[in-house]
Amino acid sequence: MQIQLQPLTLAMVDTLATIDAEQAAITRAYANAIIIPNAQIRAIVEQEAQQLIGVVVEGTAIADGRWWLYDLIIVPQLRRQGYGHATIAALLTERAADYIIQHLNAAYPASNQVAQQFWTALGAQVILSDAAGAITVTLALPPHPTPNATITLQPITLANARACLGLSIAPHQQQFVASTAASLVQSRFEPHWETHGIYADETLVGFMMYGNDPVYGWGLLRLLIDAKFQGRGYGRAAIQHMLATIRAAGGSSVAVSYEDNNHVARRLYQSLGFVETDEQPFGEPFAVLQLNQ
């Protein structure tokens, strides 16, 4: 069973609104996504048939940095088919590169036996049962991936350019990063941007483009890991190689920008120490890592 977590479209909202039995739950989910800082609501979609399965609301609490599942709604006729468990698995996979988050937390009324069975089956542990009848559980994330190969950055040359152009990402990620072809063209006219292939041993697994911009200083402009090699720690290792190179060149800081709804990228950079600023020179979140601290 393969699912995708996708941004909600108007058509999806209209579809969910026709599920009368779920009106109250869906309304609560939308309310939570709006009023809880850092919470996001997404559609759960069966990948092959592109069938709408339900919605999920999750996010990282500002107060203590803990990751919470606020709502998980599966349409009634599709319950008990494993979609809830598949959704949790997809969320955990998303967080695989986040070295700060260690647990997924959730709370539910003690009277909700279905929720209790669901979290027990996942192996979650009860950490609080209060007088109001609410139970809080925590689910440990799997061990974070570490590369099982030697990661190196190698300049893009005529010898590996064709392989670089063959790198691909999942369809829902294409809105977040420019193609390698566009990046190579840009670097031709803006030579301060250096292009590198990311290699795991002898295998090309990704692409990186960084450099010393005349206006903004050192920055990471592109990072792409081929879809079939994602979730193995290669992107994080490549960034660490880049940071070592910039330090050696005397750089004092590195900047990166990303799409506002690219939560995977935001969490990765935050885990490496990048801090978002109020500045948005490219109309999107802009984060800086100070190398001299």
matplotlib code that plots the C-alpha trace (Angstrom):
import matplotlib.pyplot as plt

x = [0.0, 1.5, 0.1, 1.0, 0.5, -0.6, -1.6, -5.4, -7.0, -10.5, -11.7, -10.5, -12.2, -15.5, -15.1, -14.6, -17.5, -19.9, -19.0, -21.8, -20.7, -17.3, -18.4, -17.6, -14.2, -13.2, -14.3, -12.1, -9.2, -9.4, -9.7, -6.6, -4.6, -5.5, -5.1, -2.2, 1.2, 3.3, 0.4, -0.4, -3.3, -2.8, -4.8, -4.0, -4.1, -3.8, -0.8, -1.8, -5.5, -5.0, -8.1, -8.7, -8.5, -8.7, -6.8, -4.0, -3.0, 0.5, 3.2, 6.0, 5.0, 6.7, 6.9, 9.0, 9.8, 7.8, 6.1, 2.4, -0.3, -3.4, -5.9, -6.1, -9.3, -9.9, -13.2, -15.6, -15.8, -12.0, -11.3, -9.7, -7.8, -4.5, -4.5, -4.1, -0.9, 0.3, -0.2, 1.9, 4.6, 4.6, 5.0, 7.9, 9.6, 9.3, 11.1, 13.8, 16.3, 15.3, 17.9, 16.1, 12.7, 12.8, 9.1, 5.6, 3.1, -0.7, -3.6, -7.0, -10.0, -9.7, -13.1, -11.9, -11.1, -10.4, -7.6, -6.2, -6.1, -4.6, -1.7, -1.1, -0.7, 1.9, 3.9, 3.2, 3.8, 1.4, 3.2, 0.3, -3.3, -4.9, -8.0, -9.9, -9.8, -7.2, -4.4, -1.1, 1.0, 4.4, 5.8, 9.6, 10.9, 13.1, 16.8, 17.9, 19.6, 23.3, 25.0, 26.3, 28.7, 31.4, 29.8, 31.8, 31.2, 32.6, 32.5, 30.1, 32.2, 31.5, 32.1, 29.2, 26.9, 24.6, 24.2, 23.5, 20.7, 19.2, 18.6, 14.9, 12.7, 9.1, 6.4, 5.2, 8.8, 9.2, 7.7, 10.5, 13.7, 14.8, 15.9, 19.6, 19.5, 18.3, 21.0, 23.8, 22.6, 22.5, 26.0, 27.3, 26.2, 26.8, 30.1, 30.3, 27.9, 29.7, 28.0, 28.7, 27.5, 26.8, 28.3, 27.8, 30.9, 30.9, 27.2, 25.8, 22.9, 22.3, 23.2, 24.4, 25.0, 26.6, 28.9, 29.9, 27.2, 28.5, 25.5, 24.5, 27.8, 28.1, 24.9, 23.4, 21.3, 20.3, 20.2, 18.6, 18.8, 17.4, 14.1, 15.4, 18.2, 16.3, 15.9, 19.5, 21.2, 22.9, 21.6, 22.7, 26.1, 26.5, 25.7, 28.2, 30.9, 29.9, 30.1, 33.6, 34.7, 33.2, 34.9, 38.2, 37.7, 37.2, 33.5, 31.7, 28.1, 26.0, 22.5, 19.7, 16.2, 13.3, 9.6, 7.5, 5.6, 8.8, 8.7, 11.2, 13.8, 13.0, 13.5, 16.7, 18.3, 17.0, 18.6, 21.9, 21.7, 20.3, 18.1, 15.3, 15.6, 13.0, 14.6, 13.0, 15.1, 13.6, 10.1, 10.5, 12.0, 15.7, 17.8, 21.4, 24.0, 26.8, 30.0, 32.1, 29.9]
y = [0.0, 3.3, 6.7, 10.3, 13.3, 16.2, 19.8, 20.1, 21.4, 23.0, 19.8, 17.7, 20.0, 19.7, 15.9, 15.8, 18.1, 15.5, 13.0, 13.9, 11.6, 13.3, 16.9, 17.6, 15.9, 17.7, 21.0, 20.4, 19.4, 22.6, 24.6, 22.9, 23.5, 27.2, 28.1, 25.9, 27.4, 25.3, 22.8, 21.8, 19.9, 17.6, 15.1, 11.4, 10.0, 6.4, 6.7, 4.4, 5.2, 8.8, 8.2, 10.6, 8.6, 11.3, 14.2, 14.5, 17.5, 17.5, 19.9, 20.8, 22.7, 26.1, 25.9, 22.7, 21.5, 18.3, 16.8, 16.2, 14.5, 16.6, 14.9, 11.8, 11.2, 8.3, 8.3, 5.8, 3.3, 2.9, 2.4, -0.8, -1.2, 0.0, 3.5, 5.0, 2.9, 3.8, 7.5, 7.3, 5.4, 8.2, 10.9, 9.0, 8.6, 12.4, 13.0, 10.5, 13.3, 15.4, 14.7, 16.9, 15.1, 11.7, 11.0, 11.6, 12.5, 12.4, 12.7, 11.2, 10.8, 7.7, 6.7, 6.3, 2.6, 2.7, 5.3, 3.2, 0.1, 2.1, 3.5, 0.3, -1.6, 0.9, 0.4, 3.8, 4.3, 6.1, 9.1, 10.9, 10.1, 13.2, 13.8, 15.1, 11.7, 12.5, 10.1, 11.3, 8.7, 8.9, 6.9, 6.6, 7.3, 4.6, 5.2, 8.0, 6.8, 7.2, 6.7, 3.1, 4.4, 7.0, 10.3, 12.7, 15.8, 15.7, 18.6, 18.3, 17.7, 16.4, 12.9, 13.0, 15.7, 13.3, 11.2, 14.3, 15.3, 11.9, 12.5, 12.6, 13.4, 12.5, 14.4, 16.2, 17.4, 19.1, 22.3, 22.7, 22.5, 23.5, 20.8, 19.9, 21.1, 24.6, 24.7, 23.8, 26.5, 29.1, 28.2, 28.8, 32.4, 32.9, 31.1, 31.8, 28.9, 25.6, 22.4, 19.1, 15.5, 13.8, 10.3, 7.3, 5.4, 5.3, 5.9, 9.3, 9.9, 13.6, 17.1, 20.2, 23.8, 26.3, 29.3, 32.7, 35.1, 38.7, 40.1, 37.5, 35.7, 32.0, 30.1, 26.7, 27.2, 23.7, 20.3, 17.3, 13.6, 11.2, 9.7, 6.1, 7.2, 9.5, 8.8, 7.4, 10.5, 11.5, 15.0, 15.8, 14.3, 16.4, 19.6, 18.7, 18.3, 21.7, 23.4, 22.0, 23.4, 26.8, 27.0, 26.1, 28.9, 31.4, 31.7, 32.9, 32.1, 30.2, 31.0, 28.9, 29.6, 27.2, 27.1, 27.9, 24.5, 22.4, 21.2, 18.4, 20.9, 23.3, 20.6, 19.3, 22.8, 23.5, 20.3, 21.5, 24.8, 27.1, 29.8, 31.6, 35.4, 38.0, 38.7, 37.1, 38.4, 35.7, 35.8, 32.6, 31.6, 32.5, 30.8, 31.4, 29.2, 31.1, 29.1, 30.9, 30.0]
z = [0.0, -1.1, -0.2, -0.7, 1.5, -0.8, -0.3, -0.3, -3.4, -3.7, -5.4, -2.4, 0.0, -1.9, -1.9, 1.8, 2.5, 1.0, 3.7, 6.1, 8.9, 9.0, 9.0, 12.6, 12.5, 9.2, 10.6, 13.7, 11.5, 9.5, 12.7, 14.2, 11.1, 11.2, 14.9, 15.9, 15.0, 12.7, 12.0, 8.5, 7.0, 4.0, 2.0, 2.2, -1.3, -2.5, -4.9, -7.7, -8.0, -6.8, -4.5, -1.7, 1.6, 4.3, 5.9, 8.4, 10.6, 12.2, 13.2, 15.6, 18.7, 19.1, 22.9, 23.2, 19.7, 20.1, 17.0, 17.3, 15.3, 15.9, 13.6, 11.4, 9.6, 7.2, 5.3, 6.8, 4.0, 3.9, 7.5, 8.8, 5.6, 6.9, 5.6, 9.1, 9.7, 6.2, 6.9, 10.1, 8.2, 5.5, 8.2, 9.8, 6.5, 5.9, 9.2, 8.5, 7.8, 10.9, 13.5, 16.1, 16.2, 18.1, 18.8, 17.4, 20.0, 20.1, 22.5, 22.5, 24.9, 27.2, 26.0, 22.4, 22.2, 18.5, 19.0, 21.9, 19.7, 16.9, 18.9, 20.8, 17.5, 16.4, 19.6, 21.1, 24.8, 27.2, 28.8, 30.5, 31.5, 33.1, 35.3, 32.3, 30.7, 28.0, 27.2, 25.6, 23.8, 22.2, 19.3, 18.9, 15.4, 13.8, 14.0, 11.7, 8.6, 8.2, 4.8, 4.4, 1.7, 1.3, 0.3, -2.0, -4.0, -7.6, -10.0, -13.0, -16.1, -19.6, -18.2, -15.7, -17.1, -18.9, -15.8, -13.8, -16.3, -15.7, -11.9, -11.1, -8.1, -7.2, -8.9, -5.8, -5.2, -8.6, -7.4, -4.8, -6.9, -10.4, -12.8, -13.0, -16.7, -15.6, -12.9, -15.3, -17.7, -14.8, -13.7, -17.2, -17.0, -13.3, -12.8, -9.1, -8.6, -8.5, -9.6, -8.0, -8.3, -5.0, -5.1, -2.7, -3.4, -7.2, -7.7, -8.6, -6.2, -6.4, -7.4, -5.4, -6.5, -4.2, -4.3, -3.1, -4.5, -5.0, -3.1, -0.5, 0.1, 0.4, -0.3, -1.2, -4.3, -5.3, -3.5, -5.2, -4.2, -6.8, -5.7, -5.4, -3.1, -0.7, 3.0, 3.4, 4.8, 1.6, 1.4, 5.0, 4.4, 1.2, 3.0, 5.7, 3.0, 1.5, 4.9, 5.4, 2.1, 2.8, 6.2, 4.6, 2.1, 5.0, 4.8, 8.0, 7.1, 4.6, 3.4, 1.9, 0.8, 0.1, -0.7, 2.4, 2.1, 1.7, 5.3, 4.7, 3.6, 6.4, 9.0, 7.4, 7.5, 11.0, 12.2, 10.8, 12.7, 9.9, 11.4, 9.4, 9.2, 8.7, 5.3, 2.2, -0.7, -3.1, -1.8, 0.3, 3.7, 4.0, 6.6, 7.6, 9.4, 11.2, 10.7, 13.3, 16.3]

ax = plt.figure().add_subplot(projection="3d")
ax.plot(x, y, z, "-o")
ax.set_aspect("equal")
plt.show()
